[in-house]
Amino acid sequence: MFPKKQSKDHKAATYPEKVSILAAGMQITGDIVSEGDMRIDGLIRGNVFCKSKVVIIASGKVIGDVKAVNIDVHGTVEGNIAAKELLCLKANCKITGNLNTEKLMIEPNAIFNGQCVMKGAQKSASVVNEEGEVLLQEH
């Protein structure tokens, strides 16, 4: 009869209605924290922290760092980007900053100036001796 209480650790993906939109023409100064998906059409002068997906539309601009599970960039980011799973740099996006992600997709005409570290490569690192035995394996 009564619904069970859900723990606070549920992912935002289970709540598809949680989408925050910063419309074109809007400007925010300060850091933003979101549990659900975010769509950025305007300007943010601050850091963006999201526990789900961030989409920065062509008119969108972030001057600060962006951290989320998945990130699609169509617009401009002047700061570092960290995606826990997938980072997509769409055609005509402009990024000035470092990237840190597990998976990276870059479309033609995307502009990226910075360094990239891919976490997936670190997960499978191992040291093997001459006989082929694994001496050390990092996860």
N, C-alpha and C positions, 0 to 999 in steps of 0.2 A: 504494500500500500504506500509506504513512504520510500522515496528514492534514496539509494545509498549515497553517503557523502563521498565525494571524489577527492583524491589527494591533490595537493598543490603541484605535484610533479607531472601532471598530464600535459602533453604537448599541445600547442596551440592548433595544430592540424586537426585535432578532434573538435575544434570550435571554428568551423569555416566562416561563421558570421562575424568573427573578430577581424575586421580589416580597417586599418586607419588610413585615411587619405589626406595628404597635404596638397590642396588644390593649387593649380597654376595661379600665380599672382600673390600667393601667401608667402610670408617670410617668418621664420622662427629663429630666435637666437637662444641657444642653450641646448643641453643634451636631451635626447629623447629615448625613453625606454618603452618597449612594446612587447606584450605577450603574443599578440596575433600578427598577421601579415600587415605589411605597410606598403603603401604606394605613394611615392614622392613625385609630385608634379611641380612643386614650388622650390623655395630656397631654404636650406637649413644651415645656419652657422653654429655648428656644434656637433657633437658625436651622436651617432645613432646606434642603439643597442636593441636587437630584436631577437626573440626566441623562436622565430619562425622565418618567413621569407620577406625580403625587401626588394621592391622593384622601383628603380629610379628611371622615370620616363624621360624622353628626349628633352623636355622643358625643365626637368628637375636638376637641381644642383645641391651638392653637399660639400660644405667647406668644413671638414672634420673627418674623423674616422668612422667607418661603418663596420659593425660586427653583427652577423646573423648566421642562421643555419644555411640558408640559400640566398643568393643575391643575383639579380639581373640588373645590369647597368646599360641603359640606353642614353643617359644624359652625362653629367659631369660630376666627378668626385675629385676634390683637392684634399687628399688625406689617404691614410692607409685603409685597406679593406681586408677583413678577415671573415671568410666563409667556412663554416664547420664542414659542410658537405660540398656544394657546387657553386661556383662563381661563373657567371656568363657575361662576357664583355660583348655587347651587341654592336652591330655596325654603327659607326659614327659616334660612339661614346668617347669621352675624353677623361683619362685618369692620370693624375699626377700623384704618385704615392706607391707604397709597397703593397704587394698582394700576399696573402697567406690563406691557402685553401687545400682541400683534399683533391678536388677535381676542378679543372679549368677548361672553359670553352671560350675561344676567341674568334669572332666573326671577322671577315675581311673589312677593312676600313676602320676598325677599332683602333684608338690611339691610347697607348699605355707607356708611361715613362716612370720607371721605378724597377724594383727587384721583385722576384716572385719566389716564394718557398711553398713547395707542395708537400703536405703532410703525408700523403699516401706513399711517397717514395721512402720516407723515413720508417714507416711501419714494417716494410719488408727487408730492411737492412740486416745482413748477416755476414759473419766471418766464417769462411770455410777453409780447412787445411788442404794439403796436397792430396790426401786420400778421399776428399769429398765429404768429410765429416763436418757437421755444423758445430763450430766452437762457441759462437756467440750469436744470438738472434735477438734483435730488438723488436718490440711490438708497439 
